[in-house]
Amino acid sequence: MVKLDTSFETLKDLIGKSITLKELENTLFNLGMELEETSGDEIKIDITAERSDMVSSQGLARVLRAYFGLKNPDYKIKKSNYEVFVDKSVDEVRPHTCCAVIKNLDLDEEKLKEIIWVQEKLHETFGRDRKKVAIGIYPMESIKFPITYKAENPTSFKFRPLEYPKEMTGKEILTKTSTGKQYAHLLQDHKKYPYFIDAKKDILSMPPILNAHETGKITQNTKDVFLECSGHDFDALSKTLNILCYMLQDMGGDVYQVSVKYPKKTFVLPNFKKEKRTIKTSFIEKMTGLQISSKECAKLLEKMMHDVESIQKDSVTFLVPPIRTDIWHDVDIADDIVRGFGVNNIKPELPKVATHANVLRENKIKSKMTEILVGLDFTEVFTLLLTSTQDQYTNMNLDVKQQNYMKLGHSEEKSINMVRTWLMPETLKALQSNRNKSLPLKLFEINEVVQVDKTKDVLSKTQNKLSCLICDSQSDFTQIKQILENLLNSFAIEFELKTQNYEFFIQGRSASIISNGKEVGFIGELSPEVISNWSIHYPIAGLELDLDALFNIV
């Protein structure tokens, strides 16, 4: 949740409707939010984390106006000749930027605070702590177009950081300023650091760290501003820019376009084009239980700021506002319709068919496997999903460069840099931590791993796997094969072993496990090199099974 601090009177003025505090509380609840605290005129509101467009008083008022059936402003963009050039040198560090100019602002202390507060909240939430999106705001009177976005060796350029007394190089900014130290991890591994520079050769900022003092400080006297968002995801940057432009237009400003010129393509921004979608009423009923006509559906969509284009017998075609960062699937639209309908208006009903709760098939399988292995004197372990390439691949004699895995971005623990793709290395890590215990050590784990899958919208899929290890002075292939036979015979599963060499097993002492004509796992004796990598001094035999493939779990 994001907490929005505002005043009740300010919010009412922005909405353009007189409402009571109780009405506001009930409306917020229907929208899935909560009026958390009141102190005189000051109120605190919990905004749902996915609604980046509502982190400002103006954004919340915009949503409430539509909900109350009031007309919102027509958000427009004026033409201009402003240009920003994107140099190819930024490709390897922060390759994209989206820009706009806002004129005729009438700022006071409260509006200035709100702009800075919204900037930081967008950084923390949708911007993923500046990794995904970093925002820069600059006074137009201090800069001259065209502006260039480029990257250079961090020791080759310098400027005076915001609120600091002297100039520093890009490298020094990361080590000598508090903001630089906080976000150093976003740049320190790159050979070049990005920066914006104007036609006078004055540097505006070094994103995503901080602005320059002379060109990057807005005040209450600032009338016109230049906005830029930089990062890796162009669509995320464009929508963040739209959110800021909508807010500043609500503050009385005029939005002007900027031509952002890449080496091979030019974008005219901001882009307020709305996304066209169609939703079926049958899908809404399936997802929410609401039995509504397409006309009722259209009214609820309009309450949630969508522009209805046409109404069919069993569907509605509409336009999604260009500030909605949370609309990905039809289920997100169904969620909007429920909020438009109002949570308080949903009447609980008993199901028409009596049902009994039951354990999922995959959980029954896992439970039975656990019971069998515990009966065979194994100890169950639970390891972490997040791990390192060192543990998953290097220690297992695998070349990291040849592996496909989900990488992590910033992590407080620098050694944690990926999501595990198989269990055996993590079970070995547990074995390593318990190597001072008496032999034999027999460990197993049934847990999830994550594989890269570019056919999925999240680019990955989760799989259930089983890993077993036996560490003893005489542990060998025969011992672990007996465990496999015991386990699969209990489920009446037929299988065969096909001799196959793996980098982490002793050559000639390993095999793939085949069931129903497909490979469902592997088994073998770990190589002395791998055992040494884990600082263990006894032979280890192990196996790993893909439970989803073995039991056709979908």
Secondary structure in CASP SS format (residue, H / E / C, confidence):
PFRMAT SS
TARGET T0000
AUTHOR 0000-0000-0000
METHOD secondary structure of the structure
MODEL  1
M C 1.00
V E 1.00
K E 1.00
L E 1.00
D E 1.00
T E 1.00
S E 1.00
F H 1.00
E H 1.00
T H 1.00
L H 1.00
K H 1.00
D H 1.00
L H 1.00
I H 1.00
G C 1.00
K C 1.00
S C 1.00
I C 1.00
T C 1.00
L H 1.00
K H 1.00
E H 1.00
L H 1.00
E H 1.00
N H 1.00
T H 1.00
L H 1.00
F H 1.00
N H 1.00
L C 1.00
G C 1.00
M C 1.00
E E 1.00
L E 1.00
E E 1.00
E E 1.00
T E 1.00
S E 1.00
G C 1.00
D C 1.00
E E 1.00
I E 1.00
K E 1.00
I E 1.00
D E 1.00
I E 1.00
T C 1.00
A C 1.00
E C 1.00
R C 1.00
S H 1.00
D H 1.00
M H 1.00
V C 1.00
S C 1.00
S H 1.00
Q H 1.00
G H 1.00
L H 1.00
A H 1.00
R H 1.00
V H 1.00
L H 1.00
R H 1.00
A H 1.00
Y H 1.00
F C 1.00
G C 1.00
L C 1.00
K C 1.00
N C 1.00
P C 1.00
D C 1.00
Y C 1.00
K C 1.00
I C 1.00
K E 1.00
K C 1.00
S C 1.00
N C 1.00
Y C 1.00
E E 1.00
V E 1.00
F E 1.00
V E 1.00
D C 1.00
K H 1.00
S H 1.00
V H 1.00
D C 1.00
E C 1.00
V C 1.00
R C 1.00
P C 1.00
H E 1.00
T E 1.00
C E 1.00
C E 1.00
A E 1.00
V E 1.00
I E 1.00
K E 1.00
N C 1.00
L C 1.00
D C 1.00
L C 1.00
D C 1.00
E H 1.00
E H 1.00
K H 1.00
L H 1.00
K H 1.00
E H 1.00
I H 1.00
I H 1.00
W H 1.00
V H 1.00
Q H 1.00
E H 1.00
K H 1.00
L H 1.00
H H 1.00
E H 1.00
T C 1.00
F C 1.00
G C 1.00
R C 1.00
D C 1.00
R C 1.00
K C 1.00
K C 1.00
V E 1.00
A E 1.00
I E 1.00
G E 1.00
I E 1.00
Y E 1.00
P E 1.00
M H 1.00
E H 1.00
S H 1.00
I C 1.00
K C 1.00
F C 1.00
P C 1.00
I E 1.00
T E 1.00
Y E 1.00
K E 1.00
A E 1.00
E E 1.00
N C 1.00
P C 1.00
T C 1.00
S C 1.00
F C 1.00
K E 1.00
F E 1.00
R C 1.00
P E 1.00
L C 1.00
E C 1.00
Y C 1.00
P C 1.00
K C 1.00
E C 1.00
M E 1.00
T E 1.00
G H 1.00
K H 1.00
E H 1.00
I H 1.00
L H 1.00
T H 1.00
K H 1.00
T C 1.00
S H 1.00
T H 1.00
G H 1.00
K H 1.00
Q H 1.00
Y H 1.00
A H 1.00
H H 1.00
L H 1.00
L C 1.00
Q C 1.00
D C 1.00
H C 1.00
K C 1.00
K C 1.00
Y E 1.00
P E 1.00
Y E 1.00
F E 1.00
I E 1.00
D C 1.00
A C 1.00
K C 1.00
K C 1.00
D C 1.00
I E 1.00
L E 1.00
S E 1.00
M E 1.00
P C 1.00
P C 1.00
I C 1.00
L E 1.00
N E 1.00
A E 1.00
H C 1.00
E C 1.00
T C 1.00
G C 1.00
K C 1.00
I C 1.00
T C 1.00
Q C 1.00
N C 1.00
T C 1.00
K C 1.00
D C 1.00
V E 1.00
F E 1.00
L E 1.00
E E 1.00
C E 1.00
S E 1.00
G E 1.00
H C 1.00
D C 1.00
F H 1.00
D H 1.00
A H 1.00
L H 1.00
S H 1.00
K H 1.00
T H 1.00
L H 1.00
N H 1.00
I H 1.00
L H 1.00
C H 1.00
Y H 1.00
M H 1.00
L H 1.00
Q H 1.00
D H 1.00
M C 1.00
G C 1.00
G C 1.00
D E 1.00
V E 1.00
Y E 1.00
Q C 1.00
V E 1.00
S E 1.00
V E 1.00
K E 1.00
Y C 1.00
P C 1.00
K C 1.00
K C 1.00
T E 1.00
F E 1.00
V E 1.00
L E 1.00
P C 1.00
N C 1.00
F C 1.00
K C 1.00
K C 1.00
E E 1.00
K E 1.00
R E 1.00
T E 1.00
I E 1.00
K E 1.00
T H 1.00
S H 1.00
F H 1.00
I H 1.00
E H 1.00
K H 1.00
M H 1.00
T H 1.00
G C 1.00
L C 1.00
Q C 1.00
I C 1.00
S C 1.00
S H 1.00
K H 1.00
E H 1.00
C H 1.00
A H 1.00
K H 1.00
L H 1.00
L H 1.00
E H 1.00
K H 1.00
M C 1.00
M C 1.00
H C 1.00
D E 1.00
V E 1.00
E E 1.00
S E 1.00
I E 1.00
Q C 1.00
K C 1.00
D C 1.00
S E 1.00
V E 1.00
T E 1.00
F E 1.00
L E 1.00
V E 1.00
P C 1.00
P C 1.00
I C 1.00
R C 1.00
T C 1.00
D C 1.00
I C 1.00
W C 1.00
H C 1.00
D H 1.00
V H 1.00
D H 1.00
I H 1.00
A H 1.00
D H 1.00
D H 1.00
I H 1.00
V H 1.00
R H 1.00
G H 1.00
F H 1.00
G C 1.00
V H 1.00
N H 1.00
N H 1.00
I C 1.00
K C 1.00
P C 1.00
E C 1.00
L C 1.00
P C 1.00
K C 1.00
V C 1.00
A C 1.00
T C 1.00
H C 1.00
A C 1.00
N C 1.00
V C 1.00
L C 1.00
R H 1.00
E H 1.00
N H 1.00
K H 1.00
I H 1.00
K H 1.00
S H 1.00
K H 1.00
M H 1.00
T H 1.00
E H 1.00
I H 1.00
L H 1.00
V H 1.00
G H 1.00
L C 1.00
D C 1.00
F C 1.00
T E 1.00
E E 1.00
V C 1.00
F C 1.00
T C 1.00
L C 1.00
L C 1.00
L E 1.00
T E 1.00
S C 1.00
T H 1.00
Q H 1.00
D H 1.00
Q H 1.00
Y C 1.00
T H 1.00
N H 1.00
M H 1.00
N C 1.00
L C 1.00
D C 1.00
V H 1.00
K H 1.00
Q H 1.00
Q C 1.00
N C 1.00
Y C 1.00
M C 1.00
K E 1.00
L C 1.00
G C 1.00
H C 1.00
S C 1.00
E C 1.00
E C 1.00
K C 1.00
S C 1.00
I C 1.00
N C 1.00
M E 1.00
V E 1.00
R C 1.00
T C 1.00
W C 1.00
L C 1.00
M H 1.00
P H 1.00
E H 1.00
T H 1.00
L H 1.00
K H 1.00
A H 1.00
L H 1.00
Q H 1.00
S H 1.00
N C 1.00
R C 1.00
N C 1.00
K C 1.00
S C 1.00
L C 1.00
P C 1.00
L E 1.00
K E 1.00
L E 1.00
F E 1.00
E E 1.00
I E 1.00
N E 1.00
E E 1.00
V E 1.00
V E 1.00
Q E 1.00
V E 1.00
D C 1.00
K C 1.00
T C 1.00
K C 1.00
D C 1.00
V C 1.00
L C 1.00
S E 1.00
K E 1.00
T E 1.00
Q E 1.00
N E 1.00
K E 1.00
L E 1.00
S E 1.00
C E 1.00
L E 1.00
I E 1.00
C E 1.00
D C 1.00
S C 1.00
Q C 1.00
S C 1.00
D C 1.00
F H 1.00
T H 1.00
Q H 1.00
I H 1.00
K H 1.00
Q H 1.00
I H 1.00
L H 1.00
E H 1.00
N H 1.00
L H 1.00
L H 1.00
N H 1.00
S C 1.00
F C 1.00
A C 1.00
I C 1.00
E C 1.00
F C 1.00
E E 1.00
L E 1.00
K E 1.00
T E 1.00
Q C 1.00
N C 1.00
Y C 1.00
E C 1.00
F C 1.00
F E 1.00
I E 1.00
Q E 1.00
G E 1.00
R E 1.00
S E 1.00
A E 1.00
S E 1.00
I E 1.00
I E 1.00
S E 1.00
N C 1.00
G C 1.00
K E 1.00
E E 1.00
V E 1.00
G E 1.00
F E 1.00
I E 1.00
G E 1.00
E E 1.00
L E 1.00
S C 1.00
P H 1.00
E H 1.00
V H 1.00
I H 1.00
S H 1.00
N H 1.00
W C 1.00
S C 1.00
I C 1.00
H C 1.00
Y C 1.00
P C 1.00
I E 1.00
A E 1.00
G E 1.00
L E 1.00
E E 1.00
L E 1.00
D E 1.00
L H 1.00
D H 1.00
A H 1.00
L H 1.00
F H 1.00
N C 1.00
I C 1.00
V C 1.00
END
